[in-house]
Amino acid sequence: MLTDTFNTTKSEEIFAAAQKLMPGGVSSPVRAFKSVGGQPIVFDRVKGAHVWDVDGNQYIDYVGTWGPAICGHAHPEVLTALKEALDKGTSFGAPCLLENVLAEMVIDAVPSVEVVRFVNSGTEACMSVLRLMRAFTSREKVIKFEGCYHGHADMFLVKAGSGVATLGLPDSPGVPKTVTGNTLTAPYNDLQSVQALFSQHPNQIAGVILEPVVGNAGFIPPDAGFLEGLREITKENGALLVFDEVMTGFRISYGGAQEKFGITPDLTTLGKVIGGGLPVGAYGGRRDIMNLVAPAGPMYQAGTLSGNPLAMTAGIKTLELLRRSGTYDQLDRVTGKLISGLLQIAREAGHEVCGGHINGMFGMFFAAGPVHSYDDAKAADAAKFAKFHRGMLEHGIYLAPSQFEAGFTSLAHTDADIDQTLEAARAVLSNI
C-alpha cells in the first residue's frame, strides 16, 4: 500500500520539463493520463510483474508495456540472450539468421501465416497489409470496425480506438478526406452491417480488417458466430479477411485469436509479444498474397531497421518461454482470479460492472453490460473509472490510464500480487 507515503514529486518535476520538450510531454498520447486526471508517473525501472517510479514507489503492473511483457519485465533469459546479441552489433541492415529463426517460429505457430515480413511497429504492419490487400484484389475500399485501432496511419484514423478514443478525438486533423473516403466502418459484432456494406459497394471492397478480440476500446470479445460470419462474407465477395493480432498474437493463445477461435484469416498483423519488449511488427499470410511484396513482387515496402537482430533475439527467446508446458493455463488461472475478484468486489460495493478475460488479456467496464461494441463501451462510466484508476495507483496498482484499453497479466504475476490487487480494489471501490 502506498496511500500513506504516496509522493510523486520527482515524476511531476520531470513531466513538467517534458511538456516543454515534447507534445503533451509524452511520446505516445495515452501515457499523458488525460482521461483519468492527474499527472503520469515516470518510470525508473521494471522487473517481473512490478515497476518502480523515479520517486521510489513500487507498483504491480497490469499494462506490461502495453502487452509485450507477457513473460514479465526484464526476464533473465531474455536479458542474457540480448547481452550476447549486443556483442555482435545493434543493427545490420542486412539479412541475418535470426530472421529465419523467428520467421519459422511465427509460421509454425500462426495458422494463416505461410510467409512473413518483419517491420518495426504494429502501425507499420497494418499500413503495409492495407497496401497489400489493395494490391492483391485491385480494389480500394476496406472495412474496419468502430473502436478498433490499427495504428496511426491516415486511412485507419476513422472511428478508431486506443488514444483516439481516450482523448475524445473522432478522427484526426491532417487526415485528408480523399484518404479516408475508402475506409468504411461498421459496429463490432454486427454482421448485418458488414453484409450491407458489401451490398452497397459491390466488387469494390478489398477486405475486412479487425482486432479479433478488441483491446483498444477496452476488452471486447467476439460474439459467437461473428468471426465465422466474417470469414464467410469475405469469401462470398472475393475479399480478404485480415486479423490484426498485434495485441492478441501469442497472448490469448500461442497461435493467437485465430488458433483460439479456429478461424483462419487470409492475412495477419503481429507485434508486441514477438519483439519481447523491443520495437517490432510483422505481417504475413497466404503465400500467393505475400509473393506480391517486394522484392518477390511489385508491392513496395521497406525498412532500415526491419529484422533488427536485437528485436529478433528478444522475440525468439520470448516465444521459447511461451512454448513451455502450462504457460497459457497459468495465464488463464491468474487472470481469471483477478477479473472475477474485481467484478465481485465492485458489485458488493454497489457498482454496476461487467468484464471478462481470455488467458493473459482482460478488461472491466463500469456498466451493467454486456459490452458488445464501441458504442456500448462509450456508455460506461468514464468518470468512475478515472476515480478507480487514481485510487488503485495510490494503492500501488498500475492500470492502463484509459477505460478504452485492455489490461494484461504476465507469467510473473503471482497469487500474492492478485491478492494485493484485490485488497486495494476493495478499499478503493468502497469509497467511489
BAGU-7559 format. One record per residue (C-alpha): x, y, z; residue in one letter. Coordinates in pm, 1 decimal, always signed. Example, Ala and Ser with C-alpha at 12.3 -4.5 7.8 and 13.67 -1.06 7.14 Angstrom:
2
(site (+1230.0,-450.0,+780.0),"a"),
(site (+1367.0,-106.0,+714.0),"s"),
REM end
This chain:
432
(site (+0.0,+0.0,+0.0),"m"),
(site (+128.9,+344.9,-91.8),"l"),
(site (-151.5,+569.9,+28.6),"t"),
(site (+25.5,+698.6,+341.2),"d"),
(site (+356.8,+758.2,+166.4),"t"),
(site (+246.5,+823.9,-191.4),"f"),
(site (+471.1,+1100.1,-321.8),"n"),
(site (+528.1,+1175.9,-689.2),"t"),
(site (+728.9,+1497.4,-664.9),"t"),
(site (+1007.5,+1383.2,-895.7),"k"),
(site (+757.3,+1249.4,-1152.1),"s"),
(site (+580.5,+1584.2,-1151.1),"e"),
(site (+905.2,+1774.5,-1200.0),"e"),
(site (+1017.8,+1551.3,-1486.5),"i"),
(site (+678.5,+1566.1,-1656.7),"f"),
(site (+666.6,+1944.3,-1625.4),"a"),
(site (+1003.2,+1962.3,-1801.7),"a"),
(site (+889.6,+1711.2,-2063.2),"a"),
(site (+591.1,+1926.5,-2155.8),"q"),
(site (+834.3,+2191.7,-2280.5),"k"),
(site (+1025.5,+1937.0,-2486.0),"l"),
(site (+762.6,+1703.9,-2636.3),"m"),
(site (+397.0,+1749.8,-2743.6),"p"),
(site (+196.2,+1698.9,-2425.3),"g"),
(site (+513.5,+1582.8,-2253.6),"g"),
(site (+491.3,+1227.9,-2388.6),"v"),
(site (+596.6,+1015.0,-2684.9),"s"),
(site (+253.9,+848.7,-2713.3),"s"),
(site (-78.3,+1016.5,-2622.2),"p"),
(site (-240.8,+769.5,-2382.5),"v"),
(site (+58.8,+795.2,-2147.5),"r"),
(site (-42.6,+1151.0,-2056.0),"a"),
(site (-328.8,+1041.1,-1822.0),"f"),
(site (-564.2,+1286.8,-1995.4),"k"),
(site (-876.8,+1074.5,-1943.1),"s"),
(site (-806.5,+975.9,-1582.1),"v"),
(site (-674.6,+1304.0,-1444.2),"g"),
(site (-360.6,+1379.2,-1252.8),"g"),
(site (-14.5,+1351.1,-1398.9),"q"),
(site (+159.6,+1038.6,-1525.2),"p"),
(site (+416.8,+868.9,-1308.1),"i"),
(site (+763.7,+849.1,-1459.7),"v"),
(site (+912.3,+500.6,-1460.3),"f"),
(site (+1264.0,+431.4,-1340.3),"d"),
(site (+1289.6,+52.2,-1373.3),"r"),
(site (+1085.4,-263.9,-1418.1),"v"),
(site (+1121.4,-625.8,-1312.5),"k"),
(site (+885.1,-921.1,-1326.9),"g"),
(site (+531.1,-802.8,-1253.4),"a"),
(site (+645.4,-479.8,-1088.7),"h"),
(site (+751.0,-127.6,-1182.4),"v"),
(site (+922.0,+145.9,-982.3),"w"),
(site (+885.4,+517.4,-1044.2),"d"),
(site (+1150.8,+786.9,-1001.7),"v"),
(site (+1017.0,+864.2,-653.1),"d"),
(site (+1077.9,+507.5,-539.2),"g"),
(site (+713.9,+395.2,-538.6),"n"),
(site (+655.8,+31.5,-635.1),"q"),
(site (+350.7,-86.5,-829.7),"y"),
(site (+201.3,-413.5,-950.1),"i"),
(site (+183.3,-364.0,-1326.7),"d"),
(site (-113.7,-463.5,-1543.4),"y"),
(site (-3.2,-271.7,-1853.5),"v"),
(site (+308.9,-474.3,-1931.0),"g"),
(site (+446.3,-212.6,-2172.6),"t"),
(site (+104.9,-239.3,-2344.5),"w"),
(site (+128.8,-614.1,-2399.9),"g"),
(site (+480.7,-731.8,-2485.8),"p"),
(site (+588.5,-820.6,-2129.6),"a"),
(site (+395.4,-1147.3,-2123.8),"i"),
(site (+683.4,-1330.7,-1952.9),"c"),
(site (+734.7,-1046.6,-1706.9),"g"),
(site (+957.3,-741.9,-1733.0),"h"),
(site (+1330.8,-789.5,-1782.9),"a"),
(site (+1311.2,-1169.2,-1787.6),"h"),
(site (+1659.2,-1302.0,-1707.5),"p"),
(site (+1672.2,-1540.1,-2005.4),"e"),
(site (+1569.6,-1261.6,-2244.4),"v"),
(site (+1829.3,-1027.4,-2094.9),"l"),
(site (+2104.1,-1288.6,-2123.2),"t"),
(site (+2020.1,-1350.6,-2489.5),"a"),
(site (+2019.5,-976.1,-2557.7),"l"),
(site (+2355.8,-923.1,-2389.5),"k"),
(site (+2507.9,-1191.6,-2611.4),"e"),
(site (+2347.9,-1037.0,-2920.0),"a"),
(site (+2475.8,-688.7,-2828.3),"l"),
(site (+2833.4,-807.0,-2859.0),"d"),
(site (+2765.4,-879.3,-3227.9),"k"),
(site (+2617.1,-535.9,-3300.2),"g"),
(site (+2290.6,-347.6,-3265.7),"t"),
(site (+2188.0,-324.9,-3629.3),"s"),
(site (+2295.7,-494.1,-3951.1),"f"),
(site (+2081.0,-354.3,-4231.9),"g"),
(site (+2141.0,-690.1,-4398.9),"a"),
(site (+1996.6,-1041.6,-4375.4),"p"),
(site (+2072.8,-1235.9,-4056.8),"c"),
(site (+1998.3,-1590.2,-3943.7),"l"),
(site (+1787.8,-1465.0,-3653.6),"l"),
(site (+1521.3,-1350.2,-3900.9),"e"),
(site (+1489.2,-1705.3,-4031.7),"n"),
(site (+1459.2,-1846.1,-3682.0),"v"),
(site (+1183.9,-1609.8,-3569.7),"l"),
(site (+1006.0,-1637.8,-3905.8),"a"),
(site (+992.8,-2016.4,-3872.2),"e"),
(site (+854.6,-1985.8,-3520.8),"m"),
(site (+581.5,-1744.6,-3632.6),"v"),
(site (+489.3,-1958.3,-3934.5),"i"),
(site (+473.8,-2274.0,-3722.3),"d"),
(site (+251.4,-2104.2,-3464.1),"a"),
(site (+5.7,-1883.7,-3654.3),"v"),
(site (-237.0,-2079.7,-3878.1),"p"),
(site (-273.9,-1817.0,-4151.6),"s"),
(site (+94.4,-1733.3,-4191.3),"v"),
(site (+283.3,-1912.3,-4468.4),"e"),
(site (+523.0,-1624.8,-4537.5),"v"),
(site (+608.0,-1333.2,-4307.3),"v"),
(site (+769.1,-988.7,-4342.2),"r"),
(site (+920.0,-818.1,-4035.7),"f"),
(site (+875.3,-443.6,-3983.2),"v"),
(site (+929.6,-206.2,-3691.7),"n"),
(site (+587.0,-147.5,-3535.8),"s"),
(site (+224.5,-254.0,-3536.5),"g"),
(site (+132.5,+64.6,-3720.4),"t"),
(site (+379.9,-18.1,-3994.9),"e"),
(site (+248.4,-374.1,-4019.4),"a"),
(site (-111.6,-258.4,-4056.8),"c"),
(site (-21.9,+16.4,-4303.3),"m"),
(site (+166.1,-238.0,-4514.8),"s"),
(site (-103.8,-502.9,-4502.7),"v"),
(site (-361.3,-249.7,-4619.6),"l"),
(site (-149.6,-174.3,-4926.5),"r"),
(site (-114.9,-547.5,-4985.3),"l"),
(site (-491.2,-604.1,-4961.0),"m"),
(site (-547.4,-343.8,-5229.4),"r"),
(site (-266.0,-471.3,-5448.6),"a"),
(site (-392.6,-828.2,-5440.6),"f"),
(site (-759.8,-751.9,-5505.5),"t"),
(site (-720.2,-442.7,-5727.5),"s"),
(site (-988.0,-283.0,-5507.9),"r"),
(site (-955.8,+32.4,-5296.5),"e"),
(site (-1217.0,+19.1,-5020.1),"k"),
(site (-1166.7,-154.1,-4686.4),"v"),
(site (-1392.1,-219.7,-4389.2),"i"),
(site (-1277.1,-157.7,-4032.2),"k"),
(site (-1475.4,-163.7,-3710.1),"f"),
(site (-1563.7,+124.4,-3480.2),"e"),
(site (-1329.7,+130.0,-3183.3),"g"),
(site (-1069.7,-97.1,-3341.5),"c"),
(site (-727.8,+64.4,-3360.1),"y"),
(site (-481.0,-35.5,-3630.4),"h"),
(site (-211.4,+222.0,-3576.0),"g"),
(site (-197.8,+590.1,-3664.3),"h"),
(site (-175.0,+567.5,-4043.5),"a"),
(site (-415.5,+812.0,-4213.1),"d"),
(site (-653.2,+554.7,-4356.6),"m"),
(site (-715.2,+390.8,-4018.2),"f"),
(site (-791.6,+703.4,-3814.0),"l"),
(site (-1164.3,+669.4,-3868.5),"v"),
(site (-1369.6,+586.5,-3557.0),"k"),
(site (-1052.6,+444.4,-3405.3),"a"),
(site (-993.2,+322.6,-3052.8),"g"),
(site (-690.3,+347.1,-2822.6),"s"),
(site (-557.0,+700.2,-2773.2),"g"),
(site (-800.8,+843.3,-3027.1),"v"),
(site (-1090.1,+722.9,-2813.7),"a"),
(site (-915.5,+814.4,-2490.0),"t"),
(site (-869.4,+1176.6,-2595.6),"l"),
(site (-1216.5,+1203.7,-2747.2),"g"),
(site (-1088.8,+1266.4,-3099.8),"l"),
(site (-1339.3,+1135.5,-3358.4),"p"),
(site (-1073.3,+1141.2,-3628.1),"d"),
(site (-756.8,+1349.5,-3665.0),"s"),
(site (-677.8,+1684.4,-3824.8),"p"),
(site (-437.4,+1642.8,-4112.7),"g"),
(site (-605.4,+1330.8,-4248.3),"v"),
(site (-743.6,+1408.3,-4596.9),"p"),
(site (-1098.7,+1304.8,-4678.7),"k"),
(site (-964.4,+1163.0,-5002.6),"t"),
(site (-771.9,+908.2,-4794.4),"v"),
(site (-1044.5,+810.3,-4551.2),"t"),
(site (-1311.7,+809.2,-4819.5),"g"),
(site (-1221.6,+449.4,-4898.4),"n"),
(site (-1238.4,+339.7,-4533.4),"t"),
(site (-1581.2,+201.3,-4446.3),"l"),
(site (-1679.8,+139.6,-4084.5),"t"),
(site (-1916.7,-98.5,-3912.8),"a"),
(site (-2008.6,-166.9,-3549.8),"p"),
(site (-1808.8,-452.9,-3398.8),"y"),
(site (-2007.6,-776.3,-3358.9),"n"),
(site (-2260.8,-662.7,-3622.5),"d"),
(site (-2254.9,-896.3,-3923.5),"l"),
(site (-2562.1,-740.5,-4079.0),"q"),
(site (-2388.5,-404.0,-4114.7),"s"),
(site (-2090.4,-570.3,-4282.6),"v"),
(site (-2313.7,-750.1,-4528.1),"q"),
(site (-2490.3,-421.3,-4602.8),"a"),
(site (-2159.1,-250.6,-4686.3),"l"),
(site (-2069.1,-524.5,-4932.2),"f"),
(site (-2411.4,-487.6,-5091.7),"s"),
(site (-2370.6,-110.4,-5118.5),"q"),
(site (-2021.7,-136.4,-5269.7),"h"),
(site (-2020.5,-445.5,-5491.4),"p"),
(site (-1677.1,-554.9,-5618.1),"n"),
(site (-1512.5,-251.4,-5456.1),"q"),
(site (-1408.3,-378.6,-5111.2),"i"),
(site (-1059.2,-523.2,-5084.3),"a"),
(site (-1117.6,-672.7,-4743.7),"g"),
(site (-1209.8,-652.5,-4378.9),"v"),
(site (-958.1,-579.9,-4102.9),"i"),
(site (-1032.4,-615.7,-3733.1),"l"),
(site (-899.3,-691.1,-3389.8),"e"),
(site (-1043.7,-1042.3,-3341.8),"p"),
(site (-1064.1,-956.3,-2973.1),"v"),
(site (-1088.7,-580.9,-2926.8),"v"),
(site (-833.3,-438.0,-2687.9),"g"),
(site (-829.5,-74.7,-2796.4),"n"),
(site (-1184.1,+9.6,-2687.6),"a"),
(site (-1146.2,-185.7,-2368.3),"g"),
(site (-1167.6,-565.6,-2367.9),"f"),
(site (-1448.1,-675.8,-2605.9),"i"),
(site (-1457.8,-1040.2,-2721.5),"p"),
(site (-1632.6,-1150.6,-3041.8),"p"),
(site (-1987.9,-1278.4,-3014.3),"d"),
(site (-2047.8,-1641.0,-3106.7),"a"),
(site (-2052.2,-1670.3,-3485.7),"g"),
(site (-1912.2,-1323.2,-3554.9),"f"),
(site (-1567.7,-1426.5,-3677.9),"l"),
(site (-1714.9,-1722.8,-3863.8),"e"),
(site (-1960.3,-1488.8,-4031.9),"g"),
(site (-1686.4,-1251.3,-4142.2),"l"),
(site (-1493.1,-1541.1,-4290.4),"r"),
(site (-1799.2,-1647.6,-4490.2),"e"),
(site (-1891.7,-1296.3,-4606.5),"i"),
(site (-1541.0,-1213.2,-4728.3),"t"),
(site (-1512.8,-1540.6,-4919.3),"k"),
(site (-1850.6,-1486.4,-5084.5),"e"),
(site (-1743.9,-1138.7,-5200.9),"n"),
(site (-1390.1,-1216.8,-5316.4),"g"),
(site (-1244.2,-1002.0,-5037.9),"a"),
(site (-966.0,-1067.7,-4788.0),"l"),
(site (-1005.6,-1116.7,-4414.6),"l"),
(site (-728.1,-965.3,-4202.2),"v"),
(site (-681.3,-1025.5,-3830.3),"f"),
(site (-487.4,-751.6,-3655.1),"d"),
(site (-321.7,-964.8,-3388.6),"e"),
(site (-65.5,-707.5,-3280.1),"v"),
(site (-224.2,-734.2,-2935.4),"m"),
(site (-377.8,-1083.6,-2931.4),"t"),
(site (-97.8,-1267.0,-3112.1),"g"),
(site (+83.1,-1507.4,-2875.8),"f"),
(site (-112.9,-1355.8,-2585.7),"r"),
(site (-454.8,-1520.0,-2581.0),"i"),
(site (-302.1,-1840.8,-2719.1),"s"),
(site (+29.2,-1934.6,-2877.3),"y"),
(site (-128.4,-1920.7,-3223.5),"g"),
(site (-328.4,-1608.0,-3147.1),"g"),
(site (-700.7,-1549.3,-3172.0),"a"),
(site (-719.5,-1744.5,-3497.4),"q"),
(site (-599.1,-2056.6,-3319.9),"e"),
(site (-818.1,-1985.5,-3016.1),"k"),
(site (-1136.2,-1946.8,-3222.1),"f"),
(site (-1049.7,-2177.3,-3511.4),"g"),
(site (-1092.2,-1912.2,-3783.1),"i"),
(site (-812.2,-1867.5,-4037.0),"t"),
(site (-787.0,-1522.6,-4198.9),"p"),
(site (-601.0,-1452.2,-4523.6),"d"),
(site (-352.2,-1212.0,-4365.4),"l"),
(site (-237.7,-1132.2,-4012.9),"t"),
(site (-52.2,-845.8,-3847.7),"t"),
(site (+162.6,-906.2,-3540.2),"l"),
(site (+374.6,-707.8,-3295.3),"g"),
(site (+429.6,-658.9,-2922.0),"k"),
(site (+499.8,-1013.0,-2791.8),"v"),
(site (+706.5,-1119.0,-3094.9),"i"),
(site (+961.3,-848.9,-3011.8),"g"),
(site (+991.4,-939.9,-2645.5),"g"),
(site (+973.6,-571.4,-2549.8),"g"),
(site (+1179.6,-431.0,-2835.8),"l"),
(site (+1026.8,-238.6,-3130.7),"p"),
(site (+888.5,-485.9,-3383.8),"v"),
(site (+597.6,-563.5,-3611.7),"g"),
(site (+517.8,-822.4,-3876.2),"a"),
(site (+261.3,-911.1,-4136.2),"y"),
(site (+209.3,-1242.5,-4306.7),"g"),
(site (-38.6,-1477.0,-4462.4),"g"),
(site (-104.7,-1688.6,-4766.7),"r"),
(site (+197.6,-1739.8,-4989.3),"r"),
(site (+17.3,-1630.0,-5306.0),"d"),
(site (-69.7,-1296.8,-5144.5),"i"),
(site (+266.3,-1238.1,-4976.5),"m"),
(site (+450.4,-1308.0,-5301.9),"n"),
(site (+331.2,-965.6,-5417.9),"l"),
(site (+561.0,-798.8,-5162.6),"v"),
(site (+890.3,-661.3,-5298.4),"a"),
(site (+1135.8,-794.2,-5397.1),"p"),
(site (+932.0,-1108.5,-5471.0),"a"),
(site (+664.6,-893.3,-5632.2),"g"),
(site (+575.0,-534.6,-5725.4),"p"),
(site (+417.9,-407.7,-5398.2),"m"),
(site (+689.0,-196.8,-5236.7),"y"),
(site (+760.1,-187.7,-4864.8),"q"),
(site (+1096.8,-147.6,-4691.5),"a"),
(site (+1257.8,-58.1,-4359.3),"g"),
(site (+1613.1,+18.0,-4246.7),"t"),
(site (+1572.6,-148.2,-3906.9),"l"),
(site (+1336.1,-426.7,-4013.4),"s"),
(site (+1457.8,-762.1,-3886.0),"g"),
(site (+1676.4,-588.2,-3628.2),"n"),
(site (+1896.5,-852.6,-3459.1),"p"),
(site (+1814.0,-737.2,-3105.5),"l"),
(site (+1438.8,-745.0,-3166.0),"a"),
(site (+1467.1,-1085.4,-3332.6),"m"),
(site (+1669.6,-1217.8,-3038.2),"t"),
(site (+1422.4,-1095.8,-2776.4),"a"),
(site (+1130.9,-1231.1,-2979.6),"g"),
(site (+1288.1,-1574.2,-3023.2),"i"),
(site (+1360.5,-1612.8,-2652.6),"k"),
(site (+1013.7,-1488.0,-2554.8),"t"),
(site (+841.5,-1738.8,-2783.0),"l"),
(site (+1066.1,-2015.1,-2649.3),"e"),
(site (+948.7,-1929.5,-2298.0),"l"),
(site (+584.9,-1929.9,-2406.9),"l"),
(site (+618.5,-2277.4,-2558.5),"r"),
(site (+688.4,-2429.5,-2219.2),"r"),
(site (+419.4,-2653.7,-2073.5),"s"),
(site (+136.0,-2490.2,-1880.6),"g"),
(site (+206.6,-2133.0,-1987.4),"t"),
(site (-142.0,-2040.3,-2100.9),"y"),
(site (-312.0,-2238.6,-1825.7),"d"),
(site (-116.2,-2027.3,-1578.1),"q"),
(site (-213.4,-1703.0,-1751.1),"l"),
(site (-577.4,-1809.6,-1758.5),"d"),
(site (-581.4,-1901.8,-1389.7),"r"),
(site (-414.0,-1583.0,-1268.9),"v"),
(site (-616.7,-1353.1,-1492.6),"t"),
(site (-941.1,-1532.4,-1410.8),"g"),
(site (-874.9,-1490.9,-1039.2),"k"),
(site (-805.3,-1120.5,-1093.6),"l"),
(site (-1108.4,-1027.8,-1303.6),"i"),
(site (-1359.5,-1243.9,-1117.2),"s"),
(site (-1237.5,-1090.9,-791.3),"g"),
(site (-1260.9,-736.6,-924.0),"l"),
(site (-1613.6,-787.8,-1053.4),"l"),
(site (-1731.5,-945.6,-729.2),"q"),
(site (-1580.4,-672.9,-510.7),"i"),
(site (-1724.2,-398.3,-731.7),"a"),
(site (-2073.5,-547.2,-722.0),"r"),
(site (-2058.9,-594.5,-346.8),"e"),
(site (-1973.3,-224.4,-323.4),"a"),
(site (-2284.1,-139.9,-525.8),"g"),
(site (-2127.2,-66.1,-865.4),"h"),
(site (-2261.7,-180.6,-1199.7),"e"),
(site (-1974.0,-359.8,-1371.8),"v"),
(site (-1906.1,-613.5,-1643.3),"c"),
(site (-1591.4,-765.5,-1785.1),"g"),
(site (-1400.5,-1078.6,-1866.9),"g"),
(site (-1073.2,-1225.6,-1985.2),"h"),
(site (-906.5,-1462.7,-2228.6),"i"),
(site (-585.3,-1604.3,-2087.9),"n"),
(site (-348.2,-1306.4,-2036.8),"g"),
(site (-585.8,-1029.6,-2152.6),"m"),
(site (-871.0,-877.4,-1951.2),"f"),
(site (-1098.9,-578.9,-1907.2),"g"),
(site (-1368.4,-427.1,-1688.5),"m"),
(site (-1627.6,-158.2,-1758.5),"f"),
(site (-1832.4,+39.7,-1509.5),"f"),
(site (-2155.2,-51.7,-1688.1),"a"),
(site (-2427.5,-311.9,-1645.9),"a"),
(site (-2321.9,-464.2,-1975.3),"g"),
(site (-2271.6,-671.8,-2163.7),"p"),
(site (-2041.0,-465.2,-2385.6),"v"),
(site (-2054.4,-585.3,-2746.1),"h"),
(site (-1933.0,-275.0,-2931.9),"s"),
(site (-1758.3,+59.7,-2914.8),"y"),
(site (-2089.9,+237.7,-2854.6),"d"),
(site (-2152.3,+8.7,-2557.1),"d"),
(site (-1803.2,+85.7,-2425.8),"a"),
(site (-1855.8,+461.4,-2460.7),"k"),
(site (-2168.6,+433.1,-2245.5),"a"),
(site (-1963.3,+307.6,-1949.1),"a"),
(site (-1896.9,+544.9,-1659.0),"d"),
(site (-1564.5,+706.7,-1753.0),"a"),
(site (-1567.1,+939.3,-1452.2),"a"),
(site (-1594.7,+644.7,-1215.8),"k"),
(site (-1314.7,+465.2,-1399.2),"f"),
(site (-1093.3,+772.4,-1353.1),"a"),
(site (-1155.9,+767.0,-976.6),"k"),
(site (-1089.8,+393.3,-967.6),"f"),
(site (-766.7,+433.6,-1162.3),"h"),
(site (-636.5,+706.5,-932.5),"r"),
(site (-729.2,+514.8,-620.3),"g"),
(site (-558.7,+199.6,-742.3),"m"),
(site (-248.1,+397.8,-837.2),"l"),
(site (-227.1,+537.2,-484.6),"e"),
(site (-254.7,+179.8,-354.3),"h"),
(site (+36.6,+62.3,-567.4),"g"),
(site (-155.5,-84.6,-862.8),"i"),
(site (-69.3,+37.4,-1213.1),"y"),
(site (-360.0,+2.8,-1456.0),"l"),
(site (-388.8,+136.9,-1810.7),"a"),
(site (-478.1,+508.3,-1782.4),"p"),
(site (-787.3,+478.1,-2001.2),"s"),
(site (-1112.7,+284.2,-1989.6),"q"),
(site (-1053.4,+218.2,-2361.4),"f"),
(site (-753.6,-9.4,-2308.4),"e"),
(site (-740.2,-377.9,-2218.9),"a"),
(site (-529.7,-495.9,-1928.2),"g"),
(site (-255.1,-757.0,-1935.9),"f"),
(site (-115.3,-1012.0,-1695.8),"t"),
(site (+213.6,-1196.9,-1724.0),"s"),
(site (+375.5,-1521.3,-1620.2),"l"),
(site (+546.4,-1322.4,-1344.8),"a"),
(site (+220.9,-1230.7,-1167.0),"h"),
(site (+174.7,-1436.1,-851.9),"t"),
(site (-123.3,-1516.6,-632.8),"d"),
(site (+20.7,-1271.4,-381.6),"a"),
(site (+13.1,-998.4,-649.8),"d"),
(site (-350.3,-1075.4,-727.3),"i"),
(site (-445.4,-1083.3,-359.0),"d"),
(site (-278.4,-746.9,-303.2),"q"),
(site (-457.8,-604.7,-607.3),"t"),
(site (-796.1,-724.7,-484.7),"l"),
(site (-729.1,-587.3,-136.2),"e"),
(site (-655.7,-248.8,-294.5),"a"),
(site (-967.7,-270.5,-508.6),"a"),
(site (-1182.0,-340.5,-203.5),"r"),
(site (-1054.7,-24.6,-36.4),"a"),
(site (-1090.8,+188.7,-348.0),"v"),
(site (-1429.9,+63.8,-468.0),"l"),
(site (-1590.0,+115.8,-129.9),"s"),
(site (-1504.6,+486.4,-148.7),"n"),
(site (-1604.2,+591.7,-502.2),"i"),
REM end
